[in-house]
């Protein structure tokens, strides 16, 4: 019980520090905890989105909180699920709002890390994680108005009866839906999110002397700009944005003044915010010996790329850096891809190094790099890739595949470094 109380106090303190009247600092992380880093639908490298496991992974990644999606199901309970229908995440047919909870609980979520994962309810998430981490709840509005009002009531009541107002955000793309929550319980922190260009004169805002309708605003990252931020600072408590998928997005969100950033790369984002991904910080980290001479020159269009394997600690956080020269002004061709892929293995290969053939490379290119930071040095014709990754519990070895594809000029890999950021 004491541990839960301590977690609750720490979680509330993070939000309190964010809301101190220092909003003009542009979200500089050196001032307290700004910006807050939230894992978008949880950390989904090893777990299905919006699952209990994804939230646990986000906490392990060091995220300040998680963004999860809410829908009302056929029997009236609020469940944690993004899509309108079940197909993408479960392979099953049918819409969430047409299925009773008993049926939804029999469905397994597709998971990149394997295992059996079920669709959780909002109450299960609040009971398990409330007070331990910040919860940013995005309500997906039902088409039926009565269902929408009922859902707003249930979400607000579930938060209020657990006294989680200080640790929770409630958002929607429909500000009238958010108003239903604010109307019922004034203490809940409400957020109006939007994808289109904002019409400032029509933007709902807190009116002096009245209960707050919308306390925060949350434009998508593509709609975040300085005129809007300047306008919003005078009217709202804070600004959130979504969804950062690389270091460039994180830099843009911070420079424009976001107080809270939803991201698909929470571990990278936390390290970035805490200034642990600067060249100086990375150079100070311990480097692991790859045991092979990595630098190599590649002929034009070559798609046979080398790989090396290196032992790692389960749960450790590592940085892989590759620097390539000879590519000229980026991008050399539209089909050129910097390739730095990390594959996790429980057992080592018979050889410490090898070459991935064309078929393997094609398969690797279809995999989305996780935690990738790309930098170009146009003056020197160099291209630098940094990949940040946290190993899962069963991992004992990383296989690193490196190079470029589609480069008509050929190129030279100058360095491939492997550094330890954290070990569990």
C-alpha positions in Angstrom: 0.0 0.0 0.0 2.8 2.4 0.9 4.5 1.8 -2.5 1.2 2.6 -4.3 0.8 5.8 -2.3 4.3 6.8 -3.1 3.7 6.1 -6.9 0.5 8.2 -6.7 2.3 11.2 -5.1 5.2 11.0 -7.7 2.7 10.8 -10.6 0.8 13.8 -9.3 4.0 15.7 -8.8 5.0 15.2 -12.4 1.8 16.8 -13.7 2.0 19.6 -11.1 5.5 20.5 -12.2 4.4 20.6 -15.8 1.6 23.0 -14.9 3.7 25.5 -13.0 3.4 28.9 -14.7 6.5 28.6 -16.9 4.6 28.1 -20.0 6.7 30.5 -22.0 9.8 28.3 -21.9 8.9 26.5 -25.1 8.6 23.1 -23.3 12.4 23.1 -22.5 13.0 19.8 -20.7 15.7 21.5 -18.6 12.9 23.2 -16.7 11.4 20.4 -14.6 9.9 17.6 -16.6 8.9 19.4 -19.7 7.8 18.2 -22.0 6.0 15.2 -20.7 6.6 12.1 -22.8 3.6 9.8 -23.4 3.8 6.4 -25.2 1.3 6.5 -28.0 -1.0 3.5 -27.4 1.7 2.2 -25.0 5.1 0.8 -26.1 4.3 -1.5 -28.9 7.7 -3.0 -29.9 7.0 -6.2 -28.0 3.3 -5.8 -27.1 -0.1 -5.1 -28.9 -1.2 -1.5 -28.8 -3.6 -0.5 -26.0 -2.9 -3.6 -24.0 -1.8 -4.1 -20.4 1.5 -5.3 -21.6 2.0 -2.2 -23.8 1.5 0.0 -20.7 3.9 -2.0 -18.7 6.5 -1.7 -21.5 5.9 2.1 -21.6 6.6 2.3 -17.9 9.8 0.2 -18.3 10.8 2.6 -21.1 10.6 5.5 -18.7 7.7 7.2 -20.3 5.8 9.7 -18.0 2.6 8.2 -19.1 0.6 6.5 -21.9 -2.1 7.5 -24.4 -4.8 4.9 -24.8 -8.0 4.8 -26.8 -11.5 4.2 -25.4 -14.7 2.8 -27.0 -18.0 1.7 -25.6 -18.9 -1.9 -26.3 -22.2 -3.6 -27.0 -23.0 -4.3 -23.4 -22.2 -0.8 -22.3 -18.7 -1.1 -20.8 -15.9 1.2 -21.8 -13.0 -0.8 -23.3 -9.5 0.1 -24.4 -9.3 -0.3 -28.2 -8.5 2.1 -31.1 -10.3 0.9 -34.2 -14.0 0.8 -34.9 -13.8 -2.8 -35.9 -11.8 -5.8 -34.7 -10.1 -6.9 -37.9 -6.7 -5.2 -37.8 -5.8 -6.0 -34.2 -7.5 -9.4 -33.8 -8.3 -10.9 -37.2 -12.0 -11.2 -36.1 -15.0 -9.6 -37.8 -17.4 -7.1 -36.2 -17.5 -3.7 -34.6 -16.6 -3.1 -31.0 -19.8 -1.3 -30.2 -21.8 -4.2 -31.4 -20.0 -6.9 -29.3 -20.8 -7.5 -25.7 -17.8 -7.5 -23.3 -18.1 -11.3 -22.7 -17.4 -11.8 -26.4 -14.6 -9.2 -26.6 -12.8 -10.9 -23.7 -12.6 -14.1 -25.7 -10.7 -12.3 -28.5 -6.9 -12.4 -28.6 -4.9 -9.3 -29.7 -2.3 -9.8 -32.3 1.1 -9.2 -30.7 4.6 -8.7 -32.2 6.1 -10.3 -29.1 3.8 -13.3 -28.9 1.8 -14.3 -25.8 -1.9 -14.1 -25.1 -3.3 -10.6 -24.6 -6.9 -9.6 -24.1 -8.8 -6.3 -24.7 -8.8 -4.5 -21.3 -11.6 -2.4 -19.9 -11.1 1.2 -18.7 -11.8 0.2 -15.1 -9.2 -2.6 -15.3 -6.6 0.0 -16.5 -7.5 2.6 -13.9 -7.4 0.0 -11.1 -4.0 -1.4 -12.2 -2.2 1.8 -13.4 -4.1 4.7 -11.9 -1.7 6.8 -9.8 1.3 4.9 -11.1 1.6 6.6 -14.4 -0.1 9.5 -16.3 -3.1 8.2 -18.3 -4.2 10.2 -21.4 -7.6 8.8 -22.4 -8.8 9.5 -26.0 -12.5 8.9 -26.3 -13.6 7.6 -29.7 -17.1 9.1 -30.1 -19.9 6.7 -30.8 -22.2 7.7 -33.7 -25.3 7.3 -31.5 -25.7 10.4 -29.4 -27.2 8.6 -26.4 -24.2 6.2 -26.4 -21.9 9.1 -26.6 -23.4 10.8 -23.5 -23.5 7.5 -21.7 -19.8 6.9 -22.5 -18.8 10.4 -21.3 -20.6 9.8 -18.0 -19.0 6.4 -17.4 -15.5 7.7 -18.2 -15.9 10.7 -15.9 -17.4 8.7 -13.1 -14.7 6.0 -13.3 -12.0 8.6 -12.9 -13.8 10.6 -10.2 -14.7 7.7 -7.9 -11.0 6.6 -7.9 -9.8 10.2 -7.2 -7.6 10.1 -10.3 -8.3 13.6 -11.6 -4.8 14.8 -11.0 -3.2 12.0 -12.9 -5.5 11.8 -15.9 -6.2 13.6 -19.2 -9.4 13.0 -21.1 -9.4 13.9 -24.8 -11.4 13.7 -27.9 -11.5 15.1 -31.5 -15.0 16.2 -30.6 -14.9 19.1 -28.2 -18.7 18.7 -27.4 -17.9 15.2 -26.2 -15.2 16.6 -24.0 -17.7 19.1 -22.7 -19.9 16.3 -21.5 -17.0 15.1 -19.2 -16.3 18.6 -18.0 -19.9 19.2 -17.2 -20.1 16.2 -14.9 -16.8 16.6 -13.0 -15.0 19.9 -13.3 -11.8 18.7 -11.8 -10.9 16.4 -14.8 -8.3 17.7 -17.1 -9.9 17.9 -20.6 -8.1 18.1 -23.9 -9.6 19.0 -27.3 -7.5 17.4 -30.1 -7.7 18.2 -33.8 -6.2 17.2 -37.1 -7.3 20.1 -39.4 -6.0 23.6 -39.3 -7.5 25.3 -36.3 -10.1 28.1 -36.7 -9.0 30.2 -33.8 -12.1 32.3 -33.7 -14.2 29.2 -33.3 -11.9 27.4 -30.9 -13.7 26.4 -27.6 -11.9 27.8 -24.6 -12.2 28.3 -20.9 -14.4 31.3 -20.1 -13.5 33.4 -17.0 -15.8 32.6 -14.1 -17.2 29.5 -15.7 -16.4 25.8 -15.2 -13.7 24.9 -17.7 -15.0 23.4 -20.9 -11.6 22.6 -22.5 -8.5 23.0 -20.4 -5.8 21.8 -22.9 -5.6 21.8 -26.6 -3.9 19.1 -28.7 -3.2 19.8 -32.4 -1.5 17.1 -34.5 2.2 17.8 -35.0 1.6 18.9 -38.6 -0.8 21.6 -37.4 1.4 22.9 -34.5 2.8 26.3 -35.4 4.0 29.4 -33.6 0.9 31.7 -34.2 -1.4 29.0 -32.7 0.9 28.4 -29.7 1.0 32.1 -29.0 -2.8 32.3 -29.1 -3.3 29.1 -27.1 -0.9 30.1 -24.3 -3.3 32.9 -23.3 -6.3 30.7 -23.1 -5.4 27.2 -22.1 -3.5 25.4 -19.4 -1.3 23.5 -21.7 -0.6 22.2 -25.2 -0.2 18.5 -26.2 0.7 17.2 -29.6 0.7 13.9 -31.5 2.4 11.8 -32.9 6.2 12.0 -32.9 7.8 9.1 -34.8 11.5 10.3 -35.0 14.0 12.7 -33.4 13.1 15.4 -35.9 9.5 15.3 -34.8 10.6 15.5 -31.2 12.8 18.6 -31.9 10.0 20.3 -33.8 7.4 19.7 -31.0 9.8 21.0 -28.3 10.9 24.1 -30.3 7.3 25.0 -30.9 6.4 24.8 -27.2 4.5 21.5 -26.7 4.1 20.7 -23.0 3.2 17.0 -23.7 4.3 14.9 -26.7 2.7 11.6 -27.7 5.3 9.4 -29.4 5.7 5.9 -30.9 9.4 5.9 -29.7 9.0 6.5 -25.9 12.4 5.2 -24.9 14.2 7.3 -27.5 12.0 10.3 -26.5 12.9 10.1 -22.8 16.6 9.8 -23.6 16.3 12.7 -26.0 14.5 14.9 -23.5 17.0 14.1 -20.8 19.9 15.1 -23.2 21.3 11.6 -23.3 21.4 11.5 -27.1 23.7 14.3 -27.8 27.0 13.4 -29.6 28.9 14.2 -26.4 26.6 12.0 -24.3 26.8 9.1 -26.7 30.6 9.3 -27.0 30.8 9.1 -23.2 28.9 5.7 -23.2 30.8 2.5 -23.0 31.4 1.0 -26.5 31.1 -2.8 -27.1 33.7 -4.5 -29.2 32.1 -5.9 -32.3 35.1 -8.1 -32.8 35.3 -7.6 -36.6 36.6 -4.9 -39.0 33.3 -3.4 -40.0 34.2 -0.5 -42.5 33.5 -1.6 -46.1 33.0 -0.1 -49.5 29.9 -1.1 -51.5 29.4 -1.1 -55.3 26.5 0.7 -56.9 23.1 -0.9 -56.3 24.5 -3.6 -54.1 21.9 -5.3 -52.0 24.1 -7.9 -50.2 24.6 -6.3 -46.8 26.9 -7.5 -44.0 25.8 -8.3 -40.5 27.5 -8.9 -37.2 26.3 -10.4 -33.9 27.1 -9.1 -30.4 26.1 -10.3 -27.0 23.8 -8.1 -24.9 22.0 -8.0 -21.5 18.2 -8.6 -21.4 16.4 -5.3 -20.7 19.5 -3.2 -21.6 19.3 0.0 -23.7 21.8 0.3 -26.6 22.8 2.7 -29.3 24.0 1.6 -32.7 25.7 4.3 -34.8 26.7 4.0 -38.5 28.3 6.7 -40.5 28.4 6.4 -44.3 30.3 8.7 -46.8 30.2 9.1 -50.5 26.4 9.5 -50.9 26.5 13.2 -51.7 23.7 15.6 -51.1 20.8 13.6 -49.6 18.8 11.9 -50.7 20.9 10.5 -53.6 17.9 8.9 -55.2 14.3 8.5 -54.1 14.9 4.7 -53.7 17.9 5.1 -51.4 17.4 3.8 -47.9 19.8 4.0 -45.0 19.6 0.5 -43.5 20.5 -0.2 -39.9 18.3 -3.1 -38.7 18.6 -4.8 -35.4 17.4 -8.3 -35.0 17.0 -9.9 -31.5 18.2 -13.5 -30.9 18.0 -15.8 -27.9 20.9 -18.0 -29.2 24.0 -17.0 -31.3 24.6 -18.1 -34.9 27.4 -20.4 -35.7 29.3 -17.4 -37.1 29.7 -14.0 -35.7 29.3 -12.3 -39.0 27.7 -12.9 -42.4 26.0 -11.3 -45.4 22.3 -10.8 -45.9 21.2 -11.6 -49.5 18.8 -9.7 -51.7 15.7 -11.6 -50.4 16.6 -11.0 -46.8 17.3 -7.3 -47.4 13.9 -6.9 -49.1 12.2 -8.4 -46.0 14.2 -6.2 -43.7 13.2 -3.1 -45.6 9.6 -3.9 -44.9 10.3 -3.8 -41.2 9.8 -0.3 -39.6 13.0 0.9 -37.9 12.3 1.5 -34.3 13.9 4.5 -32.6 15.9 5.6 -35.6 17.6 9.0 -35.7 18.9 10.1 -39.1 21.4 13.0 -39.7 22.9 14.4 -42.9 26.2 16.2 -43.2 25.8 17.7 -46.7 29.1 19.6 -46.5 31.1 16.4 -46.1 28.7 14.1 -47.9 28.1 11.9 -44.8 25.0 10.2 -43.7 24.7 9.1 -40.0 22.2 6.7 -38.6 21.6 6.1 -34.9 19.3 3.3 -33.7 18.2 3.2 -30.0 16.8 -0.1 -28.8 15.8 -1.8 -25.5 16.3 -5.6 -25.6 13.4 -7.8 -24.5 13.7 -10.2 -21.5 14.6 -13.3 -23.7 17.3 -11.5 -25.8 20.9 -12.5 -25.5 22.3 -11.4 -28.9 21.7 -8.6 -31.4 22.3 -9.1 -35.1 23.1 -5.8 -36.8 22.5 -5.5 -40.5 24.0 -2.3 -42.0 24.5 -0.4 -45.2 22.5 1.5 -47.9 20.2 0.2 -50.6 19.4 1.8 -53.9 22.5 4.0 -54.0 23.7 4.3 -57.6 27.1 5.9 -56.7 28.3 3.3 -54.2 29.3 4.3 -50.7 31.7 3.6 -47.9 30.8 2.6 -44.3 33.3 4.6 -42.2 32.2 3.4 -38.7 29.8 1.2 -36.9 29.7 1.7 -33.2 27.7 -0.1 -30.6 27.3 1.6 -27.2 25.7 0.8 -23.9 23.3 3.4 -22.7 21.8 1.4 -19.8 22.1 -2.1 -18.5 19.4 -3.7 -16.4 
